[in-house]
């Protein structure tokens, strides 16, 4: 019974998984620099090298701790709510050429989920 309950909790948890970071890596290519800044906000860092501008947004997400579940047969799961992310956008000729992520950005919402707050408005509006 406990194994079934654990499986149900895992399935419900996946309903909260975010696809925003993955969508942004595709949807934001070709977006103008000004539109990117309008939807993502002013970057924390801005650097130009080799005819390319690199914009960086830094996110430190801290939650109220973690959630742990234990079951028989040494099955346990801990869900962490903390994460950090650097959203890095490369801009060439005034258009986004690439979006990448660095940092321990995985949370209970999925891979690179800590990056989602910066990109949510950009993906939602599908700025082109």
ChimeraX commands (.cxc) that place a marker at each C-alpha (Angstrom):
marker #1 position 0.00,0.00,0.00 radius 0.5
marker #1 position 2.81,2.40,0.86 radius 0.5
marker #1 position 4.53,1.72,-2.45 radius 0.5
marker #1 position 1.30,2.60,-4.25 radius 0.5
marker #1 position 1.00,5.81,-2.23 radius 0.5
marker #1 position 4.61,6.72,-3.06 radius 0.5
marker #1 position 3.96,6.08,-6.75 radius 0.5
marker #1 position 0.86,8.32,-6.65 radius 0.5
marker #1 position 2.82,11.13,-5.00 radius 0.5
marker #1 position 5.55,10.84,-7.63 radius 0.5
marker #1 position 3.00,10.99,-10.45 radius 0.5
marker #1 position 1.29,14.02,-8.94 radius 0.5
marker #1 position 4.66,15.70,-8.46 radius 0.5
marker #1 position 5.40,15.41,-12.17 radius 0.5
marker #1 position 2.29,17.45,-12.86 radius 0.5
marker #1 position 4.22,20.40,-11.47 radius 0.5
marker #1 position 7.18,19.88,-13.79 radius 0.5
marker #1 position 8.01,22.94,-15.82 radius 0.5
marker #1 position 8.94,22.91,-19.49 radius 0.5
marker #1 position 9.59,26.65,-19.67 radius 0.5
marker #1 position 13.42,26.44,-19.77 radius 0.5
marker #1 position 13.38,23.88,-22.61 radius 0.5
marker #1 position 10.77,25.86,-24.53 radius 0.5
marker #1 position 12.79,29.06,-24.12 radius 0.5
marker #1 position 15.87,27.46,-25.68 radius 0.5
marker #1 position 13.81,26.95,-28.83 radius 0.5
marker #1 position 11.21,29.74,-28.80 radius 0.5
marker #1 position 13.55,32.65,-28.02 radius 0.5
marker #1 position 15.97,32.10,-30.89 radius 0.5
marker #1 position 15.63,35.10,-33.21 radius 0.5
marker #1 position 13.89,37.34,-30.65 radius 0.5
marker #1 position 15.27,40.89,-30.59 radius 0.5
marker #1 position 17.44,41.97,-27.68 radius 0.5
marker #1 position 14.95,44.67,-26.70 radius 0.5
marker #1 position 12.04,42.19,-26.67 radius 0.5
marker #1 position 14.09,39.77,-24.57 radius 0.5
marker #1 position 14.89,42.45,-21.99 radius 0.5
marker #1 position 11.24,43.58,-22.02 radius 0.5
marker #1 position 9.98,40.11,-21.06 radius 0.5
marker #1 position 12.90,38.77,-18.96 radius 0.5
marker #1 position 13.88,41.99,-17.23 radius 0.5
marker #1 position 17.17,43.85,-17.08 radius 0.5
marker #1 position 20.06,41.35,-16.98 radius 0.5
marker #1 position 22.41,41.21,-14.00 radius 0.5
marker #1 position 25.42,41.13,-16.31 radius 0.5
marker #1 position 26.04,42.31,-19.87 radius 0.5
marker #1 position 29.30,41.71,-21.72 radius 0.5
marker #1 position 30.37,42.03,-25.35 radius 0.5
marker #1 position 33.06,39.83,-26.89 radius 0.5
marker #1 position 33.82,38.76,-30.45 radius 0.5
marker #1 position 30.86,40.65,-31.95 radius 0.5
marker #1 position 28.52,38.87,-29.55 radius 0.5
marker #1 position 26.68,40.23,-26.54 radius 0.5
marker #1 position 26.20,37.93,-23.57 radius 0.5
marker #1 position 23.34,38.70,-21.16 radius 0.5
marker #1 position 23.20,36.94,-17.79 radius 0.5
marker #1 position 20.34,36.76,-15.29 radius 0.5
marker #1 position 21.20,35.31,-11.86 radius 0.5
marker #1 position 18.55,33.57,-9.81 radius 0.5
marker #1 position 18.91,32.31,-6.25 radius 0.5
marker #1 position 15.78,30.41,-5.27 radius 0.5
marker #1 position 15.46,29.25,-1.71 radius 0.5
marker #1 position 12.50,27.43,-0.36 radius 0.5
marker #1 position 11.37,26.51,3.09 radius 0.5
marker #1 position 13.47,23.37,3.13 radius 0.5
marker #1 position 12.84,19.93,1.78 radius 0.5
marker #1 position 10.17,17.24,1.86 radius 0.5
marker #1 position 11.13,13.65,2.62 radius 0.5
marker #1 position 9.20,10.40,2.21 radius 0.5
marker #1 position 10.39,7.04,3.52 radius 0.5
marker #1 position 8.96,3.63,2.77 radius 0.5
marker #1 position 9.85,0.04,3.63 radius 0.5
marker #1 position 12.81,-1.67,1.93 radius 0.5
marker #1 position 14.97,1.45,2.26 radius 0.5
marker #1 position 13.02,3.39,-0.36 radius 0.5
marker #1 position 13.19,7.09,0.35 radius 0.5
marker #1 position 12.83,10.31,-1.57 radius 0.5
marker #1 position 13.76,13.87,-0.72 radius 0.5
marker #1 position 12.35,16.79,-2.66 radius 0.5
marker #1 position 14.47,19.92,-2.43 radius 0.5
marker #1 position 12.97,23.36,-3.03 radius 0.5
marker #1 position 16.28,25.19,-3.34 radius 0.5
marker #1 position 17.95,25.98,-6.64 radius 0.5
marker #1 position 20.17,28.48,-8.39 radius 0.5
marker #1 position 20.40,29.38,-12.02 radius 0.5
marker #1 position 22.18,31.64,-14.44 radius 0.5
marker #1 position 20.22,32.23,-17.63 radius 0.5
marker #1 position 22.71,33.09,-20.36 radius 0.5
marker #1 position 21.55,34.54,-23.66 radius 0.5
marker #1 position 23.96,35.08,-26.54 radius 0.5
marker #1 position 22.88,37.94,-28.83 radius 0.5
marker #1 position 24.32,38.46,-32.32 radius 0.5
marker #1 position 23.25,41.25,-34.66 radius 0.5
marker #1 position 20.58,42.27,-32.15 radius 0.5
marker #1 position 18.88,38.83,-32.09 radius 0.5
marker #1 position 19.04,35.95,-29.60 radius 0.5
marker #1 position 21.31,33.25,-31.00 radius 0.5
marker #1 position 21.41,30.88,-28.01 radius 0.5
marker #1 position 19.96,30.37,-24.52 radius 0.5
marker #1 position 21.85,28.28,-21.95 radius 0.5
marker #1 position 21.72,27.59,-18.21 radius 0.5
marker #1 position 24.34,27.05,-15.51 radius 0.5
marker #1 position 24.17,26.29,-11.82 radius 0.5
marker #1 position 22.46,23.67,-9.68 radius 0.5
marker #1 position 19.13,24.54,-11.26 radius 0.5
marker #1 position 17.15,21.33,-10.81 radius 0.5
marker #1 position 14.32,21.46,-8.30 radius 0.5
marker #1 position 11.28,19.27,-7.60 radius 0.5
marker #1 position 9.72,20.94,-10.66 radius 0.5
marker #1 position 12.35,19.46,-12.97 radius 0.5
marker #1 position 15.62,20.12,-14.76 radius 0.5
marker #1 position 16.55,23.82,-14.96 radius 0.5
marker #1 position 13.30,24.70,-13.15 radius 0.5
marker #1 position 15.01,27.39,-11.07 radius 0.5
marker #1 position 15.47,29.29,-14.36 radius 0.5
marker #1 position 11.74,29.41,-15.17 radius 0.5
marker #1 position 10.87,32.68,-13.37 radius 0.5
marker #1 position 13.10,34.76,-15.67 radius 0.5
marker #1 position 11.75,33.13,-18.81 radius 0.5
marker #1 position 8.07,32.62,-17.99 radius 0.5
marker #1 position 6.82,35.88,-19.56 radius 0.5
marker #1 position 9.00,35.41,-22.64 radius 0.5
marker #1 position 7.69,31.92,-23.39 radius 0.5
marker #1 position 4.10,32.86,-22.55 radius 0.5
marker #1 position 4.08,35.78,-24.97 radius 0.5
marker #1 position 6.07,33.88,-27.63 radius 0.5
marker #1 position 7.73,37.13,-28.63 radius 0.5
marker #1 position 8.87,37.02,-32.26 radius 0.5
marker link #1:1,2 radius 0.2
marker link #1:2,3 radius 0.2
marker link #1:3,4 radius 0.2
marker link #1:4,5 radius 0.2
marker link #1:5,6 radius 0.2
marker link #1:6,7 radius 0.2
marker link #1:7,8 radius 0.2
marker link #1:8,9 radius 0.2
marker link #1:9,10 radius 0.2
marker link #1:10,11 radius 0.2
marker link #1:11,12 radius 0.2
marker link #1:12,13 radius 0.2
marker link #1:13,14 radius 0.2
marker link #1:14,15 radius 0.2
marker link #1:15,16 radius 0.2
marker link #1:16,17 radius 0.2
marker link #1:17,18 radius 0.2
marker link #1:18,19 radius 0.2
marker link #1:19,20 radius 0.2
marker link #1:20,21 radius 0.2
marker link #1:21,22 radius 0.2
marker link #1:22,23 radius 0.2
marker link #1:23,24 radius 0.2
marker link #1:24,25 radius 0.2
marker link #1:25,26 radius 0.2
marker link #1:26,27 radius 0.2
marker link #1:27,28 radius 0.2
marker link #1:28,29 radius 0.2
marker link #1:29,30 radius 0.2
marker link #1:30,31 radius 0.2
marker link #1:31,32 radius 0.2
marker link #1:32,33 radius 0.2
marker link #1:33,34 radius 0.2
marker link #1:34,35 radius 0.2
marker link #1:35,36 radius 0.2
marker link #1:36,37 radius 0.2
marker link #1:37,38 radius 0.2
marker link #1:38,39 radius 0.2
marker link #1:39,40 radius 0.2
marker link #1:40,41 radius 0.2
marker link #1:41,42 radius 0.2
marker link #1:42,43 radius 0.2
marker link #1:43,44 radius 0.2
marker link #1:44,45 radius 0.2
marker link #1:45,46 radius 0.2
marker link #1:46,47 radius 0.2
marker link #1:47,48 radius 0.2
marker link #1:48,49 radius 0.2
marker link #1:49,50 radius 0.2
marker link #1:50,51 radius 0.2
marker link #1:51,52 radius 0.2
marker link #1:52,53 radius 0.2
marker link #1:53,54 radius 0.2
marker link #1:54,55 radius 0.2
marker link #1:55,56 radius 0.2
marker link #1:56,57 radius 0.2
marker link #1:57,58 radius 0.2
marker link #1:58,59 radius 0.2
marker link #1:59,60 radius 0.2
marker link #1:60,61 radius 0.2
marker link #1:61,62 radius 0.2
marker link #1:62,63 radius 0.2
marker link #1:63,64 radius 0.2
marker link #1:64,65 radius 0.2
marker link #1:65,66 radius 0.2
marker link #1:66,67 radius 0.2
marker link #1:67,68 radius 0.2
marker link #1:68,69 radius 0.2
marker link #1:69,70 radius 0.2
marker link #1:70,71 radius 0.2
marker link #1:71,72 radius 0.2
marker link #1:72,73 radius 0.2
marker link #1:73,74 radius 0.2
marker link #1:74,75 radius 0.2
marker link #1:75,76 radius 0.2
marker link #1:76,77 radius 0.2
marker link #1:77,78 radius 0.2
marker link #1:78,79 radius 0.2
marker link #1:79,80 radius 0.2
marker link #1:80,81 radius 0.2
marker link #1:81,82 radius 0.2
marker link #1:82,83 radius 0.2
marker link #1:83,84 radius 0.2
marker link #1:84,85 radius 0.2
marker link #1:85,86 radius 0.2
marker link #1:86,87 radius 0.2
marker link #1:87,88 radius 0.2
marker link #1:88,89 radius 0.2
marker link #1:89,90 radius 0.2
marker link #1:90,91 radius 0.2
marker link #1:91,92 radius 0.2
marker link #1:92,93 radius 0.2
marker link #1:93,94 radius 0.2
marker link #1:94,95 radius 0.2
marker link #1:95,96 radius 0.2
marker link #1:96,97 radius 0.2
marker link #1:97,98 radius 0.2
marker link #1:98,99 radius 0.2
marker link #1:99,100 radius 0.2
marker link #1:100,101 radius 0.2
marker link #1:101,102 radius 0.2
marker link #1:102,103 radius 0.2
marker link #1:103,104 radius 0.2
marker link #1:104,105 radius 0.2
marker link #1:105,106 radius 0.2
marker link #1:106,107 radius 0.2
marker link #1:107,108 radius 0.2
marker link #1:108,109 radius 0.2
marker link #1:109,110 radius 0.2
marker link #1:110,111 radius 0.2
marker link #1:111,112 radius 0.2
marker link #1:112,113 radius 0.2
marker link #1:113,114 radius 0.2
marker link #1:114,115 radius 0.2
marker link #1:115,116 radius 0.2
marker link #1:116,117 radius 0.2
marker link #1:117,118 radius 0.2
marker link #1:118,119 radius 0.2
marker link #1:119,120 radius 0.2
marker link #1:120,121 radius 0.2
marker link #1:121,122 radius 0.2
marker link #1:122,123 radius 0.2
marker link #1:123,124 radius 0.2
marker link #1:124,125 radius 0.2
marker link #1:125,126 radius 0.2
marker link #1:126,127 radius 0.2
marker link #1:127,128 radius 0.2
view
